[in-house]
Amino acid sequence: MIQHTFGLLFKPRQQWQTIADLPESSQNLLVIYPFVFALLPSIAWYWGTSHVGWTVGSYNEIIKLTDASAMQVNILFYCVMVASVAAIGYAIHWMSSTYGAANSTIAKGIVIAGLTATPLFILGLVGFYPLLWADLLIGVVAISWAVYLMYLGIPIVMNIPQERGFLFSSAILAIGLVLLVSIMVVSILAWDYGAAPAFTDG
C-alpha cells in the first residue's frame, strides 16, 4: 500500500498505470487505503490543537482545545474525510457510463477518490504544529496536487480517452466543490447544536 503513496507523489503517471493494471481483486483491497491514511491528519490535528496550540494575529496567547473537545472534533474530522472519499468514489462510479468507462464498480471509484486524496492525507501532518499561514499555504499545495492526480488518474484507471477524462474529472471536481460547501454548512449547524469546540488557556 505504501508503494502507491510514494508512487503517486513522485511518479504519478506510472503509478496510476500500475494501479490500472492490477487485477480487480487487488484493486478492491485498496478500498481500505483512505480508511488507514485518513488517520494521519486526524492524529496530527488532535495533537496539534490539544497539546501545541496556535496563536492568532499579533497576540502571543496560545489557543488550545481541551483533550475531550479535540478528540470529538478530530473523530468527526476523520468521519467526514472517509465519507467524502466514499461519496466522491460513488459519484465517479455513477458517472462512469456517461463518459464511456467500462467495468466500473463502486470499489474502483472509491479507490480512485482515496488515492487522489493522498497529498491531503500526507500534508495533513502539518497539523502537528498548527501555524495558520503555513498550514493554509501547504493546504493549497495539497489540494492542487490532488486535483492534478484526479485529472491524471481518471482517464488511465477508467481506460477512457484523455479528452473524455478531462470532462469526467471536471464534473467530479464540481461535485467535490458542492460537497465542500455542504460540509461547511453542516459544520456550522453542528457547532450550533452542541459540537462546538471547547477551548482552554495555553
ABEGO torsion letter per residue (X at the ends): XAAAAAAAAABAAAAAAAAAABBAAAAAAAAAAAAAAAAAAAAAAAAAAAAAEBBBEABABBBBBBAAAAAAAAAAAAAAAAAAAAAAAAAAAAAAAAAGBBGBBAAAAAAAAAAAAAAAAAAAAAAABBBAAAAAAAAAAAAAAAAAAAAAAAAAAAGBBAAAAAAAAAAAAAAAAAAAAAAAAAAAAAAAAGABBBBBBX
